[in-house]
Amino acid sequence: MEREVDYSVYDRTTEAGELIFPDDCLEVDGYFILPNGKYLPGGCYLLDDGSLILYEPDSMFDDFI
């Protein structure tokens, strides 16, 4: 199953270059999905409370193994 990933989230960063986690994501079956229906790419994201989340959706890469 092909999953369309939205890499435009990489444009939202802090001044220090940290990725900002989108507020409007939905979690479905272990994946974060953006309002446009595309998947959030893996990465280290800054949350609203200042903590970081490392998001690595391993099964997104099953097609490459």
Contacts in CASP RR format, 6 or more apart in sequence:
PFRMAT RR
TARGET T0000
AUTHOR 0000-0000-0000
METHOD contacts of the structure
MODEL  1
MEREVDYSVYDRTTEAGELIFPDDCLEVDGYFILPNGKYLPGGCYLLDDG
SLILYEPDSMFDDFI
2 63 0 8 1.000
3 31 0 8 1.000
3 39 0 8 1.000
3 60 0 8 1.000
4 37 0 8 1.000
4 38 0 8 1.000
4 39 0 8 1.000
5 38 0 8 1.000
5 39 0 8 1.000
5 40 0 8 1.000
5 41 0 8 1.000
5 60 0 8 1.000
6 34 0 8 1.000
6 36 0 8 1.000
6 37 0 8 1.000
6 38 0 8 1.000
6 39 0 8 1.000
6 40 0 8 1.000
6 41 0 8 1.000
7 41 0 8 1.000
9 19 0 8 1.000
9 22 0 8 1.000
9 34 0 8 1.000
9 40 0 8 1.000
9 41 0 8 1.000
10 19 0 8 1.000
10 41 0 8 1.000
12 19 0 8 1.000
12 20 0 8 1.000
12 22 0 8 1.000
13 19 0 8 1.000
13 20 0 8 1.000
14 20 0 8 1.000
14 46 0 8 1.000
18 44 0 8 1.000
18 45 0 8 1.000
18 46 0 8 1.000
18 52 0 8 1.000
19 43 0 8 1.000
19 44 0 8 1.000
19 45 0 8 1.000
19 46 0 8 1.000
20 45 0 8 1.000
20 46 0 8 1.000
21 45 0 8 1.000
21 46 0 8 1.000
21 47 0 8 1.000
21 48 0 8 1.000
21 53 0 8 1.000
22 32 0 8 1.000
22 34 0 8 1.000
22 40 0 8 1.000
23 48 0 8 1.000
24 34 0 8 1.000
24 35 0 8 1.000
25 32 0 8 1.000
25 33 0 8 1.000
25 34 0 8 1.000
25 40 0 8 1.000
26 32 0 8 1.000
26 33 0 8 1.000
27 33 0 8 1.000
30 57 0 8 1.000
31 39 0 8 1.000
31 40 0 8 1.000
31 57 0 8 1.000
31 60 0 8 1.000
32 39 0 8 1.000
32 40 0 8 1.000
32 55 0 8 1.000
32 57 0 8 1.000
33 39 0 8 1.000
33 40 0 8 1.000
34 40 0 8 1.000
39 57 0 8 1.000
39 60 0 8 1.000
40 55 0 8 1.000
42 55 0 8 1.000
42 56 0 8 1.000
42 57 0 8 1.000
42 60 0 8 1.000
43 54 0 8 1.000
43 55 0 8 1.000
43 56 0 8 1.000
44 52 0 8 1.000
44 53 0 8 1.000
44 54 0 8 1.000
44 55 0 8 1.000
45 52 0 8 1.000
45 53 0 8 1.000
45 55 0 8 1.000
46 52 0 8 1.000
47 53 0 8 1.000
END
